[in-house]
Amino acid sequence: MIEWFRDDVENSNKKWKFVIMHRPTYNLGGHRSDWGKEIWPDLFETYKIDMVFSGHSHLYERFFPTGGMKSKKGQPVTYITTGGAGASLYESNPNPVLAFSESIHHFLNVKIDRNKLEIIAMSVNGEILDSVSWTKVNGKHDPHYRAMVIPREELDLINVFNGPVSARMNKLPMVKVPYEPTLELSPVNVYEDISFTIHLAEESREYYKMEAVSGIVKAGSDLRVPLKIYGKSTLTVTKWGEVKPPLRLIAEYKTKTFKGKLTGGMIEYIAW
């Protein structure tokens, strides 16, 4: 697949280059997919891909354009998750790295007029949800687009925690018998040590009990983080695994360069 991709883009002289794939590399809501995070973002920048369209998660997300701080040979890439074509919707997860996100059925209108590219996200009744446009002349983006660019390293840092703090449970937390997951934190493409704390979200503290866990993920080294979560009341589980009251974790992180907070998704139970 990688060789096919390289051959395809190296032999293209088109002004605008798009990639369409099923599972997103960056995706903060829904499945929180990070497919291909080890290699594809570098390839997209190196081969000057403008847009990466993905599905899989049933929602809409548009990331601010991202570019690697250490890479000078590539260009910023805009990632969009567009999975709202009609199936049941998944929870969105707003974050400062997202220009727009919403759990809604929608479609995209992509317009190209020589040097100008325009993306419009519309609801099923034709309402404009989100729109963005920019120009590119001789391979260079306009100042407005460049001003929106955020470091790709920040998205890679979020990816360390996004999936683990939202992983499904295989056991329910009881009053006296805890649910004891072990989070696998893997700092792919992160080259600084990460200080972190993982704790219950405010909405979950009334119904669950967990001591906050802090630690350091060393650059280039995976870390296993054990948690111990108790329930305080009766839980209800739907046939699809939705747990009520909702259980949600928050990860706060800090490196030499970045500092932030990520709210995880509602943790579901593996009911099948």
N, C-alpha and C positions, 0 to 999 in steps of 0.2 A: 504493500500500500504506500509506504513512504517513497519507494523508488518511482512508482507510478505518479505520485504527487509531484515529485521533483521534476520528472520529465515533462509533465503536463504544463507546469507553470514556467519552466525555463524556456519552453517553446511557444509561449504566448506573448504577443505584443499588444495585448489589450490594455486600455487605460485603467479600467476598473476590474478588480479580481475578487471574486466571492468564493467562499467555501460553504457547502451545505452538508451537514452531517447530523446523525440522529442524537447521540449523547453529547451534551455540552462539556467543554473543558472547564468553564466557569459557570456556576449555576447556584444561586443562593437559596432558592425556594424549591418546593417540590421534592424531587429525588436528590437534589444537591449533588449532582453528578460532577466528577472531575476527570472525565475520560481523557486519556492521553496527555495528562498534565506533564509527564516527564519529557516529552519531545515536541508536541505539536505547537505550543506557543512560540518556541524558538523558530520553528520552520515557518510559521505564519508571518513573523516579523521579517525573517531573512528574505523570504520570497515576496514581500510587499503585498500581502493580502489585505484588502480593505475591510471586508466584512466577513464574519463567521456566523452563519445562521444554524441554529440547532433546535431540536424539539425535545422529546422525551418527557420533560416536566410540563404539566398541563397548566401553563400560565404565560405571562409575558414579562420579559426582563430585557432592558437595554443597559449595558454597562457603558460607562464613560470610556472613550478610546484609551487603550493602554499600550504602553511601550516600556521595554526593559531599560533600566537606568544604566546598565553596563554595556548594552549593545548599541553601537552607533551605526551599524550597517543596515539595520532594518527600518521599519516604520511603525507607527501606532496602528493597532488593530481594534475594530469595534466588534464586540460580541453581543449577539442577540439570541435569547431563548424565546421561541415562538411556538408554543405547544397548545394553543387554545382554539383548535379547529372544531371542537364539538364534544369531545369526551368529558367526563367529570373533571372538575378543576381541582388543583392542588393549592396549598397555602403559599402565598408569596412572602418574601422576607426583605423588607426595605433595609437599605444600608447606604452609607455615604458613597460607596463605589458604584452604585447604580444610579443612572440618570433617570430611570423610570422603572417601576415594577407594579404589576397588578394581577390578581387572580381573576381573569375574565376571558370569555370567549372572544376571539378577535381574528383578524387577518392583516397582512401587511401589503402595502402598495409601495413598490420600489420604482422610482422614476429616475431615469438617466437622460440628461441633456448635455451631451459632449463633456464639458468640464465640471458639470454640476451633478451631484448625487443627492436624492431626497428619499427618506424613509418615512412612511406614514403608517402608524398602527391604528386600525379602526375597529370599533365594536361591530357586532353583527347587524346593528341597526344603522350603521354608517357614521356613528359619532367618532370624531377624531380623538383618540386617547393620548397619542404621543407623536411627535414629529421632530425630525432633525435633518439638516442639510448642510453640505459643505462643498467646496470646490477643490479641484486639484489641477494644477497647471505644471507641465513638465515634471511630473512626479512629486511636486511639492504642494502640501496642503495649505489652505488659507489660514491666516492668523487665528480666526475664530475657532477652527478645529484644533489647532495646536494648543490653544489655551485650555481646552477641555481635557487634555491628556493627563492621565494619572499613572503612577508607576505600576508596572505589571507585578513587581515584587510584592506589592500590597495584596493583590489578588492571590498570589501564591501563598502568602502568609495566612490569609483567611481560609484557604483550602486545607491547611493543616488541621483546623478545628471544625470546619463546617459539617463534614460528614460524621465524624466521631461523636459530637455532642448531640446529634440528631438520630443516631442509630436506633433501630427497633429493639424492643425488649424481648427476651425469651423467657422471662420470669417476672411476675408482678411484685411490686414492693408491698410488703405486709407490715402490720404494726410491729410485730416482733421478729419477723424473718425478712431481712432486707433483700433488695435486688442489688447484685454486686457486679456491675459491668466493668470491663477493663477497656479503656479507650486507647486506641492505637494512634499515636501522633507521629506522623511521618513528614519531616520538613523538606519535601521535594522542592527544589529550586529556591530554597531559603538558605542564605549563607551567613546569617547572624544567629547568635543564641537568642532564644525566645523565653522570656519570663512570662508566666501565665497564672491565672487563677480561674478555676471552674466552680460555679456555684449555682444554686437554684434561682430561677427567675422569680421576681416578686409575686407573680400570679400563682406560683406553685407552692410558696412557703406555707400557706395556710393548710395545705393538704398533704405535704410531704416533708420529710426531714432529711437533710444531708449536710454534713460538715464540708465547708469549702475546701478545695484541694488546690495547693499551689506547687509550682515547680519550675524547672528550666529544661527546655528542649535544646540540647546542644546541636549546633549546626552540623548537618551531615549524619546525625544519629537519631534513630527512632526511639520513642519513649512509650512505655506502657504505663497508663495511669489508672489505678484501681479506684472505683467509687463505691460508696455504700449508701443506698437510698431506701428509706423506710416510708411506708404509707401511714397516714394519720387517720384515715377514714375509709369507708366502703368505696370501692372502685367499681365502675361500670365499664365493660368492654363490649363494643359492637362486634358484629360478625366480620367486619373488615379490619378490626384491630384498633379502632380509635378508643383511647382511654379517657375517661372522665372521672374526676376533675383532671384537667390537662397537666401533664408533666413536661416542663421545659427547662433546659439548662442555658447558662450564659458563660461564654469564655471571654475573659479580659486578657489581653496580650500586649507585650511591649518588647521591642528590640532597640538597638541603637538608633535606628532610622524611623521606625513606625510605632504607633501606639493606637490601640483601638479596642472595640468591644463587639462581639458577635453574639446575636441571639439565635439559639438553635431552634429547630422546628419542634412541633409537638411530638413527643416520643410515643410511638405506637407499639402495640403488642403484636408479636408474630402469632396470628390467630389461625394459621393454616399450615 
